[in-house]
């Protein structure tokens, strides 16, 4: 390719002509003012310098790092999943724990296997990545896709809140004095995770990798020690938390089917992160699908072994969840088998970091789902825009804010948040697996019958579990999600319908239609707002006259007697722009201008386009906006919603 002469003016940095009419912008403009420079340095310190779009593939994850980012939620739920299962059983006393802990844990692991096999097929069918929203929308219709999207948004948000709250609970297991600072610690952890994700997904993966592997191997070692001591009959004595002793002495519920179902549905919350791998296939390094399969298999095996081991040992030892949510079941198990020494501190420290950082699954998938919805017209386009570090920054900030509100509302209680968590997750499981079953039936590729059977089984089982969760957990908070879910679906559907109608109105079907619209004459009338005659106003007049439109100046007052001097000075200028005085005795200056614009358009033509020119002082210090341009700012907001009206600010710079 022939070289292109660069016509960039001297002194302009970051702009280079790469082809005729094509310029490469490689840097941002320098910040203005001391405050602007300070904020810019702070942003660079926290988030880092911008990344070019071509580096997107370099920011992707290996399968080992992806296990930390996308599998952290599932692995971390092996901490609070068994605990919530045992919490339900403990209401009927120690015999219920000893009898049902292992069978319920085994049932949950079987369900895990069904889901893992189903999502393995999802990755194979959609190698470019597909969450429940895409699966349900492609195969079951638009409304099913929206229901799945709404359920996922709820699920991811609660995932963040539950993970952080559970991590803080683990911290209080080691240092009970932290229990009173639960909310402050949770909000601080949220802020740190938000900053890590704003820096980019690869940075977040590097932060997460160490804790998750320390937790996996450390907990596996604890389970191995426990199994050996159980097999040899040398299990150590167990000391329950003081708050749990009263629960063991006086059970609050009779053991029955409903209690067992509640225990199963509480433990099944641990499965809520299993779909994150198929959702996040685009985050993997090439080859994406094989790396996603490897990560999913590792996740299923590791999580299943940990969950089953914790459930079995908790049952044979008789571990009881702490009603005050100070010490976790995981901590009690580790303390009982290894003692309260350095190994206990290391493993619980890794669990603490993992649980807090497991919120990163929600931080990875929630913004990506928002971007898909925004691209399809169901949300504002701002959620589809990548930030300076190639992350969906607006979605990251939104999930942080919503999760913080949930932590504040529910006082950081894992027990209160978990019932809300499960409904959205299993609604997503059901719709996505049903969508995959229909996908195989429609495509009829080789082996489609057994593939369809696997996904149909997954849909049937998750539908059954969803029913169990709704019935058994309805009074414990699941009703909140049952109410919010249709409201969120209605909102998404309404925004999407509005977007469709808007696109039909503005769509151009042919070049002839575009040329006819461009050739249509347009009447144009410019109005300059004038408070007094000064350099700011004179520059606005010069600008308006350069455009060649019909121009007039408008001065609004509530005292006509003061306008004679202004008119005399205006006439001396002989600038060719007439001055109109608007008398507003009720001092409604914005209202008076709007009334006059109505008058102009009715006098000339209802389709006359009016441009309001606002002379403004250009702020050069952080406090200048507090002192100047008040009337202009009010007018901009008022005129924003007026048809056939444009607003032009003409800044005049004064260095102070």
C-alpha positions in Angstrom: 0.0 0.0 0.0 1.3 3.4 -0.9 2.2 5.6 2.0 -0.1 8.4 2.9 1.1 11.9 3.6 0.2 12.8 7.2 -1.6 16.2 7.2 -1.8 16.3 11.0 -1.1 19.9 12.2 2.1 20.4 14.2 1.6 20.2 18.0 -1.4 17.8 17.7 -0.5 14.5 19.4 -2.3 11.2 19.0 -3.9 11.9 15.6 -2.4 10.3 12.5 -3.8 10.1 8.9 -3.5 6.4 7.9 -5.5 6.7 4.6 -7.3 9.5 2.7 -10.1 10.6 5.1 -9.1 8.0 7.8 -7.4 9.1 11.0 -6.1 6.9 13.8 -6.7 8.4 17.3 -4.2 6.8 19.6 -4.6 8.9 22.8 -7.1 10.8 24.8 -7.0 14.6 25.1 -5.1 15.9 28.1 -7.2 16.7 31.1 -7.9 20.4 31.8 -7.2 22.0 35.2 -5.6 20.8 38.4 -8.7 18.8 39.4 -9.0 17.1 36.0 -5.3 16.1 36.1 -5.6 14.7 39.6 -8.7 12.7 38.7 -7.0 11.4 35.6 -4.0 10.2 37.5 -6.2 8.5 40.1 -8.2 6.8 37.3 -5.0 5.5 35.7 -3.7 4.3 39.1 -6.9 2.3 39.9 -7.9 1.1 36.4 -4.8 1.4 34.3 -4.1 2.9 30.8 -6.6 2.2 28.0 -6.2 -1.0 25.9 -6.5 -1.0 22.1 -9.3 -3.1 20.7 -6.9 -5.4 18.9 -5.6 -6.6 22.3 -9.0 -8.2 23.1 -7.8 -11.7 22.2 -4.7 -11.2 24.4 -7.0 -10.4 27.3 -8.7 -13.8 27.1 -8.3 -16.6 29.6 -6.5 -19.9 29.7 -8.6 -22.8 30.9 -6.8 -22.7 34.3 -7.5 -18.9 34.7 -11.1 -19.4 33.5 -11.7 -21.9 36.2 -10.8 -19.1 38.7 -13.0 -16.5 37.0 -16.0 -18.5 35.7 -15.8 -21.5 38.0 -15.1 -19.6 41.2 -18.8 -19.2 42.0 -19.5 -23.0 41.8 -16.4 -23.9 43.7 -17.1 -21.3 46.4 -20.7 -22.6 46.8 -19.2 -25.8 48.3 -18.8 -23.6 51.4 -22.3 -22.2 51.8 -24.2 -24.9 49.9 -23.7 -27.8 52.4 -24.1 -25.2 55.2 -27.6 -24.2 54.1 -28.5 -27.9 53.6 -27.4 -28.7 57.1 -29.1 -25.6 58.5 -32.5 -26.9 57.4 -31.8 -30.4 58.8 -30.5 -29.1 62.1 -34.0 -27.7 62.8 -35.0 -31.4 63.5 -31.9 -32.2 65.5 -28.7 -34.2 65.2 -30.4 -37.5 64.0 -31.7 -35.7 60.9 -28.2 -34.5 60.0 -26.7 -37.9 60.5 -29.4 -39.6 58.4 -30.0 -37.3 55.5 -26.8 -35.3 55.0 -25.1 -37.8 52.7 -28.2 -38.9 50.7 -29.2 -35.2 50.0 -25.6 -34.3 49.1 -25.4 -37.3 46.7 -28.7 -36.3 45.1 -27.3 -32.8 44.5 -24.1 -34.2 43.0 -26.1 -36.4 40.7 -28.0 -33.3 39.6 -24.6 -31.6 39.1 -23.6 -34.4 36.7 -26.8 -34.1 34.7 -26.3 -30.3 34.4 -22.6 -30.6 33.5 -23.4 -33.1 30.7 -26.2 -30.8 29.4 -23.9 -27.8 29.4 -21.2 -29.8 27.7 -23.6 -30.2 24.8 -24.4 -26.5 24.9 -20.8 -25.6 24.4 -20.6 -28.1 21.5 -23.7 -26.6 19.9 -22.8 -23.0 20.5 -19.0 -22.8 20.3 -19.1 -19.0 20.2 -20.8 -19.0 23.6 -24.5 -19.1 24.6 -26.2 -18.5 27.9 -29.8 -19.2 28.8 -30.9 -15.9 27.1 -29.6 -16.9 23.7 -30.6 -20.6 24.0 -34.1 -19.9 25.1 -34.5 -17.0 22.6 -33.2 -19.0 19.6 -35.2 -22.2 20.3 -38.3 -21.3 22.4 -39.1 -17.8 21.3 -38.5 -14.2 22.3 -40.6 -14.2 25.5 -38.8 -17.3 26.8 -35.5 -15.6 26.1 -36.6 -12.5 28.1 -37.7 -14.7 31.0 -34.4 -16.4 31.0 -32.5 -13.1 30.8 -34.5 -11.7 33.7 -33.8 -14.8 35.8 -30.1 -14.6 34.9 -29.9 -10.9 35.9 -31.4 -11.7 39.3 -29.2 -14.8 39.6 -25.9 -13.0 38.8 -26.7 -10.1 41.1 -27.6 -12.4 44.0 -24.5 -14.4 43.2 -22.4 -11.4 43.9 -24.2 -10.5 47.1 -24.2 -14.1 48.5 -20.5 -14.7 47.6 -19.4 -11.5 49.3 -21.7 -12.0 52.4 -20.5 -15.6 52.7 -16.8 -14.5 52.5 -17.4 -12.0 55.3 -19.0 -14.7 57.4 -15.9 -16.9 56.8 -13.7 -13.9 58.0 -15.8 -13.7 61.2 -15.2 -17.5 61.7 -11.5 -16.8 62.2 -12.0 -13.4 63.9 -15.4 -13.3 65.7 -15.0 -9.7 66.5 -15.5 -8.9 62.8 -19.2 -10.0 62.9 -20.3 -6.5 63.9 -18.5 -5.0 60.9 -20.2 -7.4 58.4 -21.8 -4.8 56.2 -18.8 -2.5 56.1 -16.5 -5.3 55.1 -18.9 -6.6 52.5 -19.2 -3.2 50.8 -15.5 -2.7 50.9 -14.9 -6.1 49.3 -17.5 -5.2 46.6 -15.6 -2.0 45.8 -12.3 -3.9 45.5 -13.8 -6.5 43.1 -15.3 -3.7 41.0 -11.9 -2.0 40.6 -10.3 -5.3 39.7 -12.9 -6.0 37.0 -12.7 -2.4 35.6 -9.0 -3.1 35.0 -10.0 -6.0 32.7 -10.9 -9.7 33.0 -7.3 -10.9 32.7 -6.3 -8.9 35.7 -9.3 -10.3 37.6 -8.2 -13.8 36.6 -4.7 -13.3 37.9 -6.0 -12.1 41.2 -8.4 -15.1 41.6 -6.2 -18.0 40.5 -4.2 -18.4 43.7 -7.1 -18.5 46.3 -9.2 -21.0 44.3 -6.4 -23.5 43.9 -5.3 -23.2 47.5 -8.9 -23.7 48.6 -9.5 -26.8 46.3 -6.3 -28.6 47.3 -6.6 -27.5 51.0 -10.2 -28.6 51.3 -9.4 -31.9 49.4 -6.7 -32.5 52.0 -9.1 -31.9 54.9 -11.6 -34.3 53.3 -8.9 -36.9 52.8 -7.8 -36.6 56.4 -11.4 -36.9 57.5 -12.1 -40.0 55.4 -9.0 -41.7 56.7 -9.9 -41.0 60.3 -13.5 -42.1 59.7 -12.3 -45.3 58.1 -9.9 -46.0 61.0 -12.5 -45.0 63.7 -10.4 -42.1 65.0 -12.6 -39.1 64.3 -11.9 -36.4 66.9 -14.6 -35.0 69.2 -16.7 -32.2 67.9 -17.4 -28.9 69.7 -20.4 -27.1 68.3 -20.7 -23.3 68.4 -22.3 -22.2 71.6 -25.3 -20.7 69.8 -26.0 -24.1 68.2 -26.1 -26.0 71.5 -29.7 -24.8 72.2 -30.9 -25.9 68.8 -29.6 -29.4 69.3 -31.2 -29.6 72.8 -34.6 -28.3 71.5 -35.3 -29.0 67.8 -37.8 -26.5 66.3 -39.3 -28.7 63.6 -40.4 -32.3 63.2 -38.5 -34.3 60.5 -40.8 -34.7 57.5 -40.8 -34.6 53.7 -41.2 -30.8 53.6 -38.1 -30.4 55.8 -36.1 -32.8 53.6 -37.2 -30.9 50.5 -36.2 -27.6 52.0 -32.8 -29.0 52.9 -32.4 -30.3 49.3 -33.4 -27.0 47.8 -31.1 -25.1 50.1 -28.2 -27.3 49.2 -29.0 -27.1 45.5 -28.1 -23.4 45.6 -24.5 -24.7 45.2 -25.3 -25.5 41.6 -26.0 -22.0 40.5 -22.6 -21.3 39.0 -22.4 -24.3 36.7 -23.8 -22.5 33.7 -21.1 -19.8 33.8 -18.7 -21.8 31.6 -21.1 -22.1 28.6 -22.1 -18.4 29.1 -18.5 -17.3 29.0 -17.0 -19.2 26.1 -15.9 -15.9 24.3 -13.7 -15.2 27.3 -11.5 -18.3 26.5 -8.3 -18.3 24.5 -8.5 -20.2 21.2 -9.5 -23.0 20.7 -12.5 -21.7 22.8 -14.8 -24.7 22.8 -12.2 -27.3 23.8 -10.8 -25.0 26.6 -14.4 -24.5 27.8 -15.0 -28.3 27.8 -11.8 -28.9 29.8 -12.8 -26.2 32.3 -16.3 -27.5 32.7 -15.1 -31.1 33.3 -12.5 -29.9 35.9 -15.1 -27.8 37.6 -17.7 -30.6 37.8 -15.2 -33.2 39.2 -13.7 -30.8 41.7 -17.0 -29.3 42.9 -18.7 -32.7 43.1 -15.9 -34.2 45.2 -15.8 -31.2 47.6 -19.5 -31.1 48.1 -19.9 -34.8 48.6 -17.0 -34.9 51.0 -18.1 -32.0 53.1 -21.7 -33.3 53.2 -20.6 -36.8 54.2 -18.1 -35.8 56.9 -20.5 -33.2 58.3 -23.1 -35.9 58.7 -20.9 -38.5 60.4 -19.3 -35.8 62.7 -22.7 -34.2 63.4 -21.6 -30.6 62.5 -24.4 -28.0 63.1 -24.5 -24.6 61.4 -24.0 -21.6 63.6 -27.4 -19.8 64.0 -25.6 -16.5 64.5 -23.7 -17.0 61.1 -20.4 -16.3 62.8 -18.5 -19.6 62.1 -19.1 -21.5 58.9 -19.6 -25.3 58.6 -16.4 -25.4 56.5 -14.5 -23.8 59.3 -16.0 -26.1 61.9 -15.0 -29.1 59.8 -11.4 -27.9 59.3 -11.1 -27.0 62.9 -12.4 -30.4 64.1 -10.0 -32.4 61.8 -6.9 -30.2 61.8 -7.2 -28.1 65.0 -7.1 -24.4 65.2 -3.5 -24.0 64.1 -1.8 -22.5 61.1 -3.3 -25.0 58.6 -6.8 -24.0 59.7 -6.0 -20.4 59.2 -4.5 -20.9 55.7 -7.4 -22.9 54.4 -10.0 -20.6 55.9 -8.0 -17.6 54.6 -8.2 -19.2 51.1 -11.9 -19.8 51.5 -12.4 -16.2 52.6 -10.6 -14.9 49.5 -12.4 -17.4 47.2 -15.8 -16.6 48.5 -15.3 -12.8 48.2 -13.7 -13.1 44.8 -16.2 -15.7 43.6 -18.5 -12.8 43.1 -16.3 -12.3 40.0 -18.5 -14.8 38.1 -21.4 -12.4 38.4 -19.1 -9.5 37.5 -18.0 -11.4 34.4 -21.4 -12.6 33.1 -23.8 -9.9 34.3 -22.2 -7.1 32.2 -21.9 -9.5 29.2 -25.6 -10.3 29.4 -26.5 -6.6 29.7 -24.4 -6.0 26.5 -26.4 -8.8 24.6 -29.7 -7.3 25.8 -28.6 -3.8 24.8 -27.5 -4.9 21.3 -30.9 -6.5 20.9 -32.7 -3.3 22.0 -33.9 -4.3 25.4 -31.6 -2.0 27.4 -29.8 1.3 26.7 -26.9 1.0 24.3 -24.5 2.3 27.0 -24.4 -1.3 28.4 -23.1 -2.6 25.1 -20.1 -0.3 25.1 -16.7 -1.5 26.3 -14.7 0.7 28.6 -11.1 1.7 28.3 -9.9 -1.7 29.5 -12.1 -3.7 27.2 -14.5 -4.5 30.0 -18.2 -3.6 30.0 -17.7 -0.9 32.6 -21.3 0.3 32.9 -22.5 -3.2 33.6 -19.8 -3.7 36.2 -20.8 -0.5 38.0 -24.5 -1.5 37.9 -24.0 -4.9 39.4 -21.9 -3.4 42.1 -24.6 -0.9 43.0 -27.5 -3.5 43.0 -25.5 -6.0 45.1 -24.6 -3.3 47.6 -28.3 -2.5 48.0 -29.1 -6.2 48.6 -26.3 -6.4 51.2 -27.7 -3.3 53.0 -31.4 -4.5 52.8 -30.6 -8.0 54.0 -27.9 -6.9 56.5 -25.3 -9.2 54.8 -27.1 -12.4 55.9 -26.3 -15.4 53.8 -29.4 -17.3 55.2 -31.7 -14.4 54.1 -30.2 -14.1 50.6 -29.9 -17.8 49.6 -33.7 -18.4 49.2 -33.8 -15.6 46.6 -30.7 -17.0 44.8 -32.1 -20.4 43.9 -35.3 -19.5 42.0 -33.6 -17.5 39.2 -30.9 -20.1 38.7 -33.2 -23.1 38.3 -35.6 -21.1 36.1 -32.6 -20.5 33.8 -31.5 -24.1 33.9 -35.0 -25.3 32.9 -35.4 -22.9 30.0 -31.9 -23.3 28.6 -32.1 -27.1 28.7 -35.5 -27.1 27.1 -34.1 -24.9 24.5 -31.2 -27.3 23.8 -33.6 -30.2 23.6 -35.6 -28.4 20.9 -32.3 -27.4 19.2 -31.3 -31.0 18.7 -34.8 -32.0 17.6 -34.8 -29.2 14.9 -31.2 -29.7 13.7 -31.3 -33.6 13.7 -27.5 -33.9 13.5 -25.8 -37.2 14.1 -26.7 -38.6 17.5 -29.5 -36.0 17.9 -31.8 -38.4 19.7 -29.5 -39.2 22.6 -28.4 -35.5 22.8 -32.0 -34.4 22.9 -32.7 -37.0 25.6 -29.9 -35.7 27.8 -31.1 -32.1 27.6 -34.7 -33.1 28.1 -33.7 -35.0 31.2 -31.9 -31.9 32.4 -35.0 -29.8 31.8 -37.3 -32.2 33.5 -35.0 -32.5 36.6 -34.4 -28.8 36.9 -38.2 -28.1 36.5 -38.8 -30.5 39.4 -36.2 -28.8 41.5 -37.6 -25.4 40.6 -41.0 -26.5 41.8 -39.5 -27.8 45.1 -37.6 -24.6 45.6 -40.6 -22.4 45.0 -42.9 -24.5 47.3 -40.4 -25.2 50.1 -38.8 -21.8 50.1 -41.7 -19.5 49.3 -42.2 -18.3 52.8 -38.5 -17.9 53.3 -38.1 -15.2 50.7 -38.5 -17.0 47.3 -41.8 -15.1 46.9 -39.7 -11.9 46.3 -38.1 -13.3 43.2 -41.5 -14.8 42.1 -42.9 -11.2 42.2 -39.8 -9.4 40.8 -39.2 -11.8 37.8 -42.4 -11.0 35.9 -41.9 -7.2 36.6 -38.4 -7.4 35.1 -39.6 -9.3 32.1 -42.4 -6.8 31.5 -39.8 -3.9 31.7 -37.5 -5.6 29.2 -40.3 -6.4 26.8 -41.6 -2.8 27.0 -38.2 -1.4 26.2 -37.7 -3.9 23.4 -41.1 -3.0 21.9 -40.3 0.7 22.0 -36.9 0.0 20.3 -38.6 -2.0 17.5 -41.2 0.8 16.9 -38.5 3.4 16.9 -36.3 1.4 14.4 -39.3 1.0 12.1 -39.8 4.8 12.1 -36.2 5.8 11.4 -35.3 2.9 9.1 -34.3 3.9 5.5 -35.3 1.2 3.1 -33.6 2.6 -0.1 -31.2 5.2 -1.3 -34.1 7.0 -3.2 -35.9 7.6 0.1 -32.7 9.0 1.7 -32.1 11.3 -1.3 -35.7 12.6 -1.2 -35.4 13.4 2.5 -32.0 15.2 1.9 -33.5 17.3 -0.9 -36.5 18.4 1.2 -36.1 22.2 2.0 -35.9 23.1 5.7 -36.8 26.4 7.2 -34.3 27.4 9.9 -34.6 30.1 12.5 -31.8 30.9 15.1 -32.4 32.6 18.4 -29.6 33.9 20.6 -30.3 34.5 24.3 -28.9 37.8 25.5 -28.5 38.9 29.1 -26.1 41.8 28.5 -23.8 42.9 25.8 -20.3 41.5 26.3 -17.6 39.5 24.5 -19.4 36.3 25.3 -22.6 37.4 23.5 -20.6 39.0 20.6 -18.8 35.7 19.9 -22.2 33.9 19.8 -23.5 36.5 17.3 -20.5 36.1 15.1 -20.9 32.3 15.2 -24.7 32.5 14.3 -24.1 34.9 11.4 -21.5 32.6 10.0 -24.1 29.9 9.6 -26.2 32.0 7.3 -29.6 31.3 8.9 -32.3 33.8 9.9 -31.0 35.1 13.3 -32.5 37.2 16.0 -31.5 37.9 19.6 -33.8 37.6 22.6 -33.7 39.3 25.9 -36.1 38.3 28.7 -37.0 40.6 31.5 -39.6 41.4 34.1 -38.9 45.2 34.0 -39.2 46.9 30.6 -37.8 50.2 32.0 -34.3 48.6 32.3 -34.3 47.5 28.6 -33.9 51.0 27.0 -30.2 51.3 27.7 -29.7 47.7 26.4 -31.6 48.5 23.2 -29.6 51.7 22.6 -26.3 49.9 22.9 -27.5 47.1 20.7 -28.5 49.5 17.9 -25.1 51.1 18.1 -23.5 47.7 17.2 -25.2 47.7 13.8 -24.7 43.9 13.6 -27.7 43.1 11.5 -29.3 41.0 14.2 -32.6 42.3 15.5 -33.1 42.3 19.3 -36.5 41.1 20.6 -37.6 41.9 24.2 -39.7 39.4 26.0 -41.6 40.9 28.9 -42.2 38.2 31.6 -43.8 39.8 34.6 -44.2 36.4 36.3 -40.3 35.9 35.9 -40.7 32.6 34.1 -37.7 33.1 31.8 -37.5 29.6 30.4 -41.3 29.5 30.0 -41.2 32.9 28.2 -38.6 31.6 25.7 -40.6 28.4 25.0 -43.7 30.5 24.4 -41.9 32.7 22.0 -40.4 29.7 20.1 -44.0 28.4 19.7 -45.0 31.8 18.4 -42.2 31.7 15.8 -43.1 28.3 14.5 -46.8 29.1 14.2 -46.1 32.4 12.5 -43.7 30.9 10.0 -44.3 27.2 9.7 -44.9 24.5 12.3 -42.0 22.5 10.8 -39.5 25.4 11.1 -36.4 24.2 12.8 -35.3 26.4 15.7 -31.8 26.6 17.0 -31.3 28.2 20.3 -27.8 29.6 20.6 -26.5 29.9 24.2 -23.5 32.1 24.9 -21.5 30.5 27.7 -18.4 31.0 29.7 -16.0 28.1 29.4 -15.1 26.8 32.9 -11.4 26.6 33.5 -11.5 25.8 37.2 -13.5 23.0 39.0 -15.6 25.6 40.9 -16.5 27.7 37.9 -19.6 25.7 37.0 -21.1 26.6 40.4 -20.8 30.3 39.5 -21.7 30.6 35.8 -24.1 29.4 33.0 -27.0 28.6 35.3 -29.7 29.9 32.9 -28.0 28.0 30.0 -28.0 24.7 31.8 -31.7 25.0 32.8 -32.6 25.8 29.1 -30.6 22.8 27.8 -32.6 20.4 30.0 -35.9 22.1 29.1 -35.3 22.2 25.4 -34.0 18.6 25.3 -37.6 17.4 25.0 -38.9 20.0 22.5 -39.5 18.8 18.9 -37.9 20.7 16.0 -35.4 22.3 18.3 -31.6 22.3 18.5 -29.4 23.8 21.2 -26.0 25.1 20.5 -23.5 26.2 23.2 -21.0 28.8 22.1 -18.2 28.8 24.7 -16.0 31.8 25.4 -12.8 31.0 27.3 -11.6 33.3 30.0 -8.4 32.2 31.8 -8.7 33.0 35.5 
